[in-house]
Amino acid sequence: MAKLANDIIDTPAVMAAKSHLRNQNPLVIAPSTNNGLSGNAVNIGKLLNMKNYYFVPFKQDNPISKPNSIVFDASYIIKTLEYALEGKQIQPILLQL
């Protein structure tokens, strides 16, 4: 997410994602990170504000032992893809525990 948010193209995966976006196609991101509510929050915020980026809804992984960790909810993947193809972000993005 940080590389996409800051336009750092240095791996085949990021290059493929940017090429996909250059063709005006939606890019769906399913975040799972230990620092999603700390250091990576700024990158998530940037991507939420950019065109053609769509997020699978996510929630805190374990607020007690890992307070900054987030994980996507796999039950929303298909619905997120359907919405993204319509140019819409599924809501809510941030799920409750």
C-alpha distances in whole Angstrom, upper triangle without the diagonal:
4,5,5,6,9,10,10,12,13,13,14,11,9,13,14,11,12,15,15,14,17,19,18,17,15,12,11,8,10,8,10,10,13,11,10,13,13,11,8,10,10,6,7,10,9,8,11,13,12,14,14,11,12,11,13,15,14,17,17,18,21,22,24,23,19,19,16,14,13,14,14,17,18,21,19,18,21,21,18,18,21,20,18,20,22,20,19,17,19,20,20,16,17,19,22,23
4,5,5,6,8,8,11,12,13,15,13,10,14,15,13,13,17,17,16,18,21,20,20,18,15,15,12,14,11,13,11,13,11,11,13,13,10,7,9,9,5,8,10,9,9,12,14,13,16,16,13,15,14,17,18,17,19,19,20,22,23,25,24,20,20,16,15,15,16,17,21,22,25,23,21,24,25,21,22,25,24,21,24,25,23,22,20,22,23,22,19,19,22,24,25
4,6,5,6,5,7,8,9,12,10,7,10,12,11,10,14,15,14,16,19,19,18,17,14,15,13,15,14,15,14,16,15,14,17,16,13,11,13,12,9,11,13,11,11,14,15,14,16,16,14,16,16,18,20,20,22,22,23,25,26,29,27,23,23,19,19,18,19,19,23,23,26,24,22,25,26,22,22,25,24,21,23,25,23,23,21,23,25,25,21,22,25,28,28
4,5,5,6,8,10,11,12,10,7,9,11,8,8,11,12,11,13,16,15,15,14,11,12,11,14,13,15,15,18,16,15,17,17,15,12,13,12,8,10,12,9,8,11,12,10,12,12,10,13,13,16,18,19,21,22,23,26,27,29,28,25,24,20,20,18,19,18,21,22,25,22,20,23,23,19,19,22,21,18,20,22,19,20,18,20,22,22,19,20,23,26,28
4,6,8,10,13,14,16,14,11,13,15,12,11,14,15,13,14,18,17,17,15,13,14,12,15,13,16,15,18,15,14,16,15,13,10,11,9,6,8,9,6,6,9,10,9,11,12,10,13,13,17,18,18,20,21,23,25,25,28,28,24,23,19,19,18,19,18,22,23,25,23,21,24,24,20,20,23,21,18,21,22,19,19,17,20,21,21,18,19,22,25,27
4,6,9,12,14,16,15,11,13,15,13,12,15,16,14,15,19,18,19,18,16,17,15,18,17,19,17,19,17,16,18,17,14,12,13,10,8,11,12,9,9,13,13,11,14,15,14,17,17,20,22,22,24,24,25,28,28,31,29,26,25,21,21,20,22,22,25,26,29,27,25,27,27,24,24,27,25,22,24,26,22,23,21,24,25,25,22,22,26,29,30
4,6,9,12,14,13,9,10,13,11,9,12,14,12,12,16,16,17,17,15,17,16,19,18,20,19,22,20,19,21,20,17,15,16,14,11,13,14,11,11,15,14,12,14,15,13,17,18,21,23,23,26,26,27,30,31,33,32,28,28,24,24,23,23,23,26,27,30,27,25,27,28,24,23,26,25,21,23,25,22,23,22,24,26,26,23,25,28,31,32
4,6,9,11,11,8,9,12,11,10,13,15,14,15,18,19,19,19,16,18,17,19,18,20,19,21,19,19,21,20,17,15,17,15,12,15,17,14,13,17,17,15,17,17,16,19,20,22,25,24,27,27,27,30,31,33,32,28,28,24,23,23,23,24,27,27,30,28,26,28,29,25,25,28,27,24,25,27,25,26,24,27,28,29,25,26,29,32,33
4,6,8,9,6,6,9,9,8,10,13,13,13,16,18,18,18,16,18,17,19,19,21,20,23,21,21,24,23,20,18,20,18,15,17,19,16,15,19,19,17,18,17,16,19,20,23,25,25,28,29,29,32,33,35,33,30,30,26,25,24,24,24,28,27,30,28,26,28,29,25,24,27,27,23,25,27,24,26,25,27,29,30,26,28,31,34,35
4,7,9,7,7,11,12,11,13,15,16,16,19,21,21,21,18,20,18,21,20,21,20,22,22,22,25,24,20,19,21,20,17,19,22,19,18,22,22,20,21,21,19,22,22,24,27,27,29,29,29,32,33,35,33,30,30,27,25,25,25,25,28,28,31,30,27,29,31,27,26,30,29,26,27,30,27,29,27,30,32,32,28,29,32,35,36
4,5,5,6,9,10,11,12,14,16,16,19,20,20,20,17,18,17,19,18,19,19,21,21,21,25,24,21,19,22,21,18,19,22,20,18,22,23,21,22,20,19,21,21,23,26,25,28,28,28,30,32,34,32,29,30,26,25,24,23,23,26,26,29,28,25,27,29,25,24,28,28,24,26,29,27,28,27,28,31,31,27,29,31,34,34
4,6,5,6,9,10,10,12,14,15,17,19,18,18,15,17,16,18,19,20,20,23,24,23,27,27,24,21,24,23,20,21,24,22,19,23,24,21,21,19,18,20,21,22,26,26,28,29,29,32,34,36,34,31,32,28,26,25,24,23,26,25,28,27,23,25,27,24,22,26,26,23,24,27,25,27,26,28,30,31,28,29,31,34,35
4,5,5,6,9,10,11,13,14,16,17,15,15,12,13,13,15,15,17,17,21,21,20,24,24,22,19,21,21,17,18,21,19,17,20,21,19,19,17,15,17,17,19,22,22,25,26,25,28,30,33,31,28,29,25,23,22,20,20,22,21,24,23,20,21,24,21,19,23,23,20,21,24,23,24,23,24,27,27,24,26,28,31,31
4,5,5,6,8,10,11,12,14,16,14,14,11,13,12,15,15,17,17,20,20,19,22,22,20,17,19,18,15,16,18,16,14,17,18,16,16,15,13,16,16,18,21,21,24,25,25,28,30,33,31,27,28,24,23,21,20,20,23,22,25,23,20,22,24,21,19,23,23,19,20,23,21,22,21,23,26,26,23,24,27,30,31
4,5,5,6,9,10,10,13,15,14,15,13,15,15,18,18,20,21,24,23,22,26,26,23,20,22,21,18,19,21,18,16,19,20,17,17,16,15,18,19,21,24,25,28,29,29,32,34,36,35,31,32,28,26,25,24,23,26,25,28,26,23,24,26,23,21,24,24,20,21,24,22,24,23,25,28,29,26,28,30,33,34
4,6,5,6,9,10,11,13,12,12,10,13,14,16,18,20,21,24,24,23,26,27,25,21,23,23,19,19,22,19,16,19,20,17,17,14,14,16,18,19,23,24,27,29,28,32,34,36,35,31,32,29,26,25,23,22,24,23,25,24,20,21,23,20,18,21,21,18,18,21,20,22,22,24,27,28,25,27,29,32,33
4,5,5,6,9,10,11,10,10,7,10,10,13,15,17,19,22,22,20,23,24,22,19,20,19,16,16,18,16,13,16,17,14,13,11,10,13,14,16,20,21,24,26,26,29,31,34,33,29,29,26,24,22,21,19,21,21,23,21,18,19,20,17,15,18,18,15,16,19,17,19,18,20,23,24,21,23,26,29,30
4,5,5,6,9,10,10,11,9,12,13,16,17,20,21,24,23,22,24,25,22,19,21,19,16,16,18,15,13,16,16,12,12,11,11,14,16,19,22,23,26,28,28,32,33,36,35,31,31,27,26,24,23,22,24,24,26,24,21,22,23,19,18,21,20,16,17,20,17,19,19,22,24,26,23,25,28,31,33
4,5,5,7,9,9,11,10,14,15,19,20,23,24,27,27,25,28,29,26,23,24,23,19,20,21,19,16,19,19,15,14,12,13,16,18,21,24,25,29,31,31,35,36,39,38,34,34,31,29,27,26,24,26,25,27,25,22,23,24,21,18,21,21,17,17,20,18,20,21,23,26,28,25,28,30,34,35
4,6,5,7,6,8,7,11,13,16,18,21,23,27,26,24,27,28,26,23,24,23,19,19,20,18,15,17,18,14,12,10,11,13,16,18,21,23,27,29,29,33,34,38,37,33,33,30,28,25,24,22,24,22,24,22,19,19,20,17,15,17,17,13,13,16,15,17,18,20,23,25,22,25,28,31,33
4,5,5,5,7,7,11,13,16,18,21,23,26,25,23,25,26,25,21,22,20,17,17,18,15,12,14,14,11,9,7,8,11,15,17,20,22,26,28,29,33,33,37,36,33,32,29,27,25,24,22,24,23,25,22,19,20,20,17,15,17,16,13,13,15,13,15,16,19,22,23,21,24,26,30,32
4,5,7,10,11,14,16,20,22,25,26,29,28,26,28,29,27,24,24,23,19,20,20,17,15,17,16,13,11,10,12,15,18,21,24,26,29,32,33,36,37,40,40,36,35,32,30,28,27,25,27,27,28,25,23,23,24,20,18,20,19,16,16,17,15,18,19,22,25,27,24,27,30,34,36
4,6,9,11,14,17,21,23,26,28,31,30,28,31,32,30,26,27,25,22,22,23,20,17,19,18,15,12,10,13,16,19,21,25,27,30,33,34,37,38,42,41,38,37,34,32,30,28,26,28,26,28,25,22,22,22,20,17,18,18,15,14,16,14,17,19,22,25,27,25,28,31,34,36
4,7,9,13,16,19,21,25,27,30,29,26,29,30,29,25,25,24,21,20,20,18,15,16,16,12,9,7,10,13,16,19,22,25,28,31,32,36,36,40,40,36,35,32,31,28,27,24,26,25,26,23,20,20,20,17,15,16,15,12,11,12,11,14,16,19,22,24,22,25,28,32,34
4,7,10,13,16,19,22,24,28,28,25,27,29,28,24,24,23,20,19,20,18,15,15,16,13,10,7,9,11,14,16,20,22,26,29,29,33,34,38,38,34,34,30,29,26,24,21,23,22,23,20,17,17,17,14,12,13,13,9,8,11,9,12,14,16,20,22,20,23,26,29,31
4,6,10,13,16,19,22,25,25,22,24,26,25,21,21,21,18,16,17,16,12,12,14,11,8,5,6,7,10,12,16,18,22,25,26,30,31,34,34,31,30,27,25,22,21,18,19,18,19,16,14,14,14,11,9,11,10,6,7,9,7,10,10,13,16,18,16,20,22,26,28
4,7,10,12,16,18,22,21,19,21,23,22,18,18,18,15,13,15,14,10,11,13,11,9,6,5,6,8,11,14,16,20,22,23,27,28,31,31,28,27,24,22,19,18,15,17,16,18,15,12,13,14,11,9,12,11,8,9,12,10,12,11,13,16,18,15,18,20,24,26
4,7,10,13,16,19,19,16,19,21,21,17,17,18,15,12,15,14,11,11,14,12,11,8,6,5,6,7,11,13,16,19,20,24,25,28,28,25,24,22,19,16,14,12,13,13,14,11,9,11,11,8,7,10,10,7,10,12,11,11,10,11,14,15,12,15,17,21,22
4,6,9,12,16,16,13,16,18,17,14,14,15,12,10,13,13,10,10,13,13,13,11,7,6,5,6,9,10,14,16,17,20,22,25,25,21,21,18,16,13,11,9,12,12,14,12,10,12,13,9,10,13,13,11,13,16,14,14,11,12,14,15,11,13,15,19,20
4,7,10,13,14,12,15,17,17,14,14,16,14,11,14,15,12,12,16,16,16,14,11,9,6,5,8,8,11,13,13,17,19,22,22,18,19,16,13,10,8,6,8,8,11,10,8,11,12,10,11,14,14,13,16,18,17,15,13,12,14,14,11,12,13,16,17
4,6,10,10,8,11,14,14,10,11,13,11,9,12,14,12,12,16,16,17,16,12,11,8,7,8,7,10,11,11,15,16,19,19,15,15,13,10,7,6,6,9,10,14,12,11,15,16,13,14,18,17,16,19,21,19,18,15,14,15,15,11,11,13,16,16
4,7,9,8,11,13,13,11,12,15,13,11,15,17,15,16,19,19,21,20,16,14,11,10,11,8,9,10,9,12,14,17,16,12,13,11,8,6,4,6,9,11,14,14,13,17,18,16,17,21,20,19,22,24,23,21,18,17,18,17,13,13,14,16,15
4,5,5,9,10,10,8,10,13,12,11,14,16,15,16,19,20,22,21,17,17,14,13,13,10,11,10,9,12,13,16,14,10,11,8,6,6,7,9,13,15,18,17,17,21,22,19,21,24,23,22,25,27,25,24,20,20,20,19,15,14,15,17,16
4,6,8,9,9,9,11,14,14,13,16,18,18,19,22,23,25,25,21,20,17,17,16,13,12,10,8,10,11,13,11,7,9,6,4,6,9,12,15,17,20,20,20,24,25,22,24,27,27,25,29,30,29,27,23,23,22,21,17,16,17,17,16
4,6,5,6,6,7,11,11,11,13,15,16,17,19,21,24,23,20,19,16,17,16,13,12,10,11,12,12,14,13,9,9,5,5,7,10,13,17,19,22,21,22,25,25,23,25,28,27,25,29,30,28,26,22,23,22,20,17,15,17,18,18
4,6,7,5,5,9,9,8,10,13,13,13,16,18,20,20,17,16,13,14,13,10,10,9,10,12,12,15,14,11,10,6,6,6,9,11,14,17,20,19,19,22,22,19,22,25,23,22,25,27,24,22,19,19,18,17,13,12,14,15,16
4,7,7,5,9,10,9,10,14,14,14,17,19,22,22,19,18,15,16,14,11,10,8,11,12,11,13,14,10,8,5,6,7,11,13,16,19,21,20,21,25,24,21,24,27,25,24,27,28,26,24,20,20,19,17,14,11,13,14,15
4,6,5,8,10,10,11,14,15,16,18,20,23,24,20,20,18,19,18,15,14,12,13,14,13,15,14,11,9,6,8,10,14,16,20,22,25,24,24,28,27,24,27,30,28,26,30,31,28,26,23,23,22,20,17,15,17,18,18
4,6,7,8,10,11,13,14,16,17,19,22,23,20,20,18,20,19,17,16,15,16,17,16,18,17,14,12,9,11,12,15,17,21,23,26,25,25,28,28,25,27,30,28,26,30,31,28,27,23,24,24,22,19,17,20,21,21
4,5,5,6,9,10,11,12,15,16,19,19,16,16,14,16,16,14,14,14,15,17,16,19,18,14,13,9,10,10,13,15,18,20,23,22,21,25,25,21,23,26,24,22,26,27,24,23,20,21,21,19,16,15,18,19,20
4,5,5,6,9,10,11,13,15,18,19,15,15,13,15,14,13,13,13,15,17,16,19,18,15,13,9,10,10,13,14,18,20,23,21,21,24,24,20,22,25,23,21,25,26,23,21,18,19,18,17,13,12,15,17,19
4,5,5,6,9,10,11,13,16,18,15,16,15,17,17,16,16,16,18,20,19,22,22,18,16,13,14,14,16,17,21,23,25,23,23,26,25,22,24,26,24,22,25,26,23,21,19,20,20,19,15,15,18,20,22
4,5,5,6,9,10,11,14,15,12,13,13,15,16,15,16,17,18,21,20,23,23,19,18,14,14,14,15,16,19,21,24,21,21,24,23,20,21,24,22,20,23,24,21,20,17,19,19,19,15,15,19,21,23
4,5,5,6,9,10,13,14,10,11,9,12,12,11,13,14,16,19,19,22,22,18,17,13,13,11,13,13,16,18,20,18,18,21,20,16,18,21,19,17,20,21,18,17,14,15,15,15,11,12,15,18,20
4,5,5,6,9,12,14,11,12,11,14,14,14,15,16,19,21,20,24,24,20,18,15,15,14,16,16,19,21,23,20,20,23,21,18,20,22,19,18,21,21,18,17,14,16,15,15,12,12,16,18,21
4,5,5,7,10,12,10,12,12,16,16,16,18,19,22,24,24,27,27,23,21,18,18,17,18,18,21,23,25,22,21,24,23,19,20,22,20,17,21,21,18,17,15,17,18,17,14,16,19,22,24
4,5,5,8,9,6,8,9,13,14,14,17,19,21,24,24,27,27,23,22,18,18,16,17,16,18,20,22,19,18,20,19,16,17,19,17,14,17,18,15,14,12,15,16,16,13,14,18,21,23
4,6,8,9,7,7,8,11,12,13,16,18,20,23,23,26,27,23,21,18,18,16,16,15,17,19,20,17,17,19,18,14,16,17,15,13,16,16,13,12,9,12,12,13,10,12,16,19,21
4,7,9,8,10,11,15,16,17,19,21,24,26,26,29,30,26,24,21,21,19,20,19,21,23,24,21,20,22,20,17,18,20,17,14,17,17,13,13,11,14,15,15,13,15,19,22,25
4,7,6,9,11,15,17,18,21,23,25,28,28,32,32,28,26,23,23,20,21,19,22,23,24,21,20,21,20,17,17,19,16,13,16,16,12,12,12,15,16,17,15,17,21,24,27
4,6,9,12,15,17,19,23,25,27,30,30,34,34,31,29,26,25,23,22,20,22,23,24,20,19,20,19,15,15,16,14,11,13,13,9,10,11,14,16,18,16,19,22,26,28
4,6,10,13,16,18,22,24,26,29,30,34,34,30,29,26,25,22,21,18,20,20,21,18,16,17,16,12,12,13,11,8,10,10,7,9,9,13,15,17,15,18,21,25,27
4,7,10,13,15,18,21,22,26,26,30,30,26,25,22,21,18,17,15,17,17,19,16,14,15,15,11,11,13,11,8,11,12,9,10,8,11,14,15,13,15,18,22,24
4,7,9,12,15,18,20,24,24,28,28,25,24,21,19,16,15,12,14,14,15,12,11,12,11,8,8,11,9,6,10,11,9,8,6,8,11,12,9,13,15,19,21
4,6,8,12,15,16,20,21,24,24,21,20,18,16,12,11,9,10,11,13,10,9,12,11,7,9,12,10,9,12,14,12,10,7,8,9,10,7,10,12,16,18
4,6,10,13,14,18,19,23,23,20,20,18,15,12,10,6,7,8,9,6,6,9,9,6,8,11,10,10,13,15,14,12,9,8,9,10,7,9,10,14,15
4,7,11,12,16,17,20,21,18,18,16,14,10,9,6,6,9,9,7,8,11,10,8,11,13,12,12,16,17,16,13,9,8,7,7,4,6,6,10,12
4,7,9,12,13,17,17,15,14,12,10,6,5,4,6,9,10,9,11,14,13,12,15,17,16,16,19,20,19,16,13,11,11,9,6,5,6,9,10
4,6,9,10,13,14,12,11,10,8,5,6,6,7,11,12,12,14,17,17,15,18,20,19,19,23,24,23,20,16,14,13,10,8,6,5,6,7
4,6,6,10,11,8,7,7,6,4,6,9,10,14,15,15,17,21,20,19,22,24,23,23,26,27,26,23,19,18,16,14,12,9,8,8,7
4,6,9,9,7,8,8,5,5,5,9,10,13,15,16,17,21,21,20,22,25,24,24,28,29,28,25,22,20,19,17,14,12,11,11,9
4,6,6,5,6,8,7,8,9,12,13,16,18,19,21,24,24,23,26,29,28,28,31,32,31,29,25,23,22,19,17,14,13,12,9
4,6,5,4,7,8,9,11,14,16,19,21,21,23,26,26,25,28,30,29,29,32,33,32,29,25,24,22,19,17,14,13,11,9
4,6,6,10,10,12,14,18,19,22,23,24,26,30,29,28,31,33,32,33,36,37,36,33,29,27,25,23,21,18,17,15,12
4,6,9,9,12,14,18,19,22,24,25,26,30,30,29,31,34,33,33,36,38,36,34,30,28,27,24,22,19,18,17,14
4,6,5,9,11,15,17,20,22,23,24,27,28,26,28,31,30,30,33,35,33,31,27,26,24,22,20,17,16,16,14
4,6,9,12,15,17,20,22,23,24,28,27,25,28,31,29,29,33,34,32,29,25,24,23,20,18,15,15,14,13
4,7,10,14,16,19,22,21,22,26,26,23,26,29,27,27,30,31,29,27,23,23,21,19,16,13,14,14,14
4,7,11,13,16,19,19,19,23,23,21,23,26,25,25,28,29,28,25,22,21,20,18,15,13,13,14,13
4,7,10,13,15,15,16,19,19,17,20,23,22,21,25,26,24,22,18,17,17,15,12,10,10,11,11
4,7,9,12,12,13,16,17,15,17,20,20,19,23,24,23,21,17,16,16,14,12,10,10,12,11
4,6,9,8,9,13,13,11,14,16,16,16,19,21,20,18,14,13,13,12,9,9,9,12,12
4,5,6,8,11,11,11,13,15,15,16,19,20,20,18,15,12,13,12,10,10,9,11,11
4,5,5,9,10,10,12,14,15,16,18,20,20,18,16,13,15,14,13,13,12,15,14
4,6,8,8,10,12,13,14,15,18,19,20,18,15,13,13,13,13,14,12,14,14
4,6,5,6,9,10,10,12,14,15,16,14,12,9,10,11,10,12,11,14,15
4,6,5,6,9,10,10,12,14,15,14,12,10,12,13,12,14,14,17,18
4,5,5,6,9,10,11,13,14,13,13,11,14,15,14,17,16,20,21
4,5,5,6,9,10,11,12,11,10,8,10,12,12,15,15,18,19
4,5,5,6,9,10,10,9,7,6,9,11,10,13,14,17,19
4,5,5,6,9,10,9,9,9,13,15,13,17,17,21,23
4,6,5,7,9,9,10,9,13,15,15,18,19,22,24
4,5,5,6,5,6,6,10,12,12,16,17,21,23
4,5,5,5,6,8,12,14,13,17,18,22,24
4,5,7,10,11,15,17,17,20,22,25,27
4,6,9,10,14,16,16,20,22,25,28
4,7,10,13,15,15,19,21,24,27
4,6,9,12,12,16,17,21,24
4,6,9,8,12,14,17,20
4,6,7,10,11,15,18
3,5,8,9,12,15
4,6,6,9,13
4,6,10,13
4,7,10
4,7
4
